[in-house]
Amino acid sequence: MTDDVADPAQIEGALQLSVREQAPSAALVLAAAGEVDLLTAEQLTDAVTAALTRQPPVLVIDLTAVTFLDSSGLSVLARAHADGGRDTIVRVVVVEESLAHRAITLTGMHRLLPVYTSTVDALAADRRR
């Protein structure tokens, strides 16, 4: 019989988050690394919520170092878009052909959120999109 309980040491390092400010535009970049799934989505939710409380004009969620993104992660992105409202434009950065990119395009999430392949492009994009 196998134990289905996840090892806490594996969960601890599953998702790494960092937030950095981009001075010229006052945009915030939230970079995630690792797997975004049922076990780690709350960490991403907390980071997004904290970033949105600062009401930046643009919040870029950089998923280029994310190796897995499930429906829990997609829900975080949808909630970020809704919570940003008119005050904050939420943009997503993913590597083309990555699992995260595939999840976002297969579910149609790319129609809700602008998706870019680099943080530089996401920050340089027109404020209206």
N, C-alpha and C positions, 0 to 999 in steps of 0.2 A: 504494500500500500504506500502510495506517495503522499507527501504532505503538500496540500495546495496553498498553504499560507506562504506569502512572499517573505523572503529574508529581508529584515529591516535595513541591513547594510546595502542591499541592492536598491531599495527604494530611496534611501538617502541620497545616492549619487545619480539617480535616474534622470533628474532634470536640474540643470544649472541655469540660473537666470542672472542677468546683469542689466542695469539700466544706465544709460548715458545720455547726457544732454548735448544737443547740437546748438552751439551758441548763436550762429547767425539767424536762424529761423525760430529759435525757442522750441524746436521740435524735441520730442523725447524718443529715444530708441530703446526698445526693450528687446534684448537678445536672449533667446532660449537655446539650450543645447541638451541633447539627450532625447528621451522618449516622452511624448505628451500623450498620456493615456488616463484611464480611470484613476490610477494611483497617484499621478502627478499633476493632473489638470487643476487641482485646487491651488497648487503653488503658482501656476501661471495666472489663474483667476485673481489671486491676491496681488500679484505684481501688476496686472493690468488695472485692477481697481485702484491701487495706490497711484499709478501713473495718471489715470483719468481724473483723480481728485485734484491734480495740479492744473487741470484744464489746459493742456498744451494745444496749440492750433493743429498740430499733427502728432499722432502717435504711430510710430513705425514698430511693428512686431516682426522682428527678424528671426525667422525659423530656418535659416540656412544651415545651422548646425543641429537641427532636429532630425533624428534618424527614424522616428515613427510618430504618426499623428492619427489618432482615432477619433471617433465621434465626440468624445469628451473634449478633445482639443478643438474640434470644429465648433462646438457649442461655446467655448470660451471666445473664439473669434467672433461669432455671431453676436454674443452678448456685448463684446467690446464695441462693435459697430453700433449697436442699439444704445448703449450707455454713453457713447461719445456724442451722439445726437448731432445738433448743429454746431456745437462748440468745438468738437475735436474730430478731425478726419482720421480714421484708422486705416493704415495701409499695412500690407503684409509683404514680407520678402521671403522667397523660397528659391531653392535651387531647382532649375528645370529638370524634369524627369525624376525628381526625388519622390519618396513616399508621401511627403507632406504636400508637394505640388500635385501629385496624383489624387490625393484625397480631396484637396480643395477644388480641383477641376471636375472630378467625377461627380461630386455632390452639387456642383453649380455655385459653390461659395465664391468663386471668382467673379460672379455677376453682382454679388453683394459688396464685396470688398475689393479695392484695387490691389492687384498683385504685381510685384516687381521681382526682378532677378538680382537686384543689388540695392543696398541701403542708399548708396549715392543717388541712384535713379529715383527711389522712393522719396528722398528728401528734396530732390530737385523738381519733382512733378508739380504741376499747377495746383494751387491751393483749392480750387473748386472741385477737383476730382476726389 
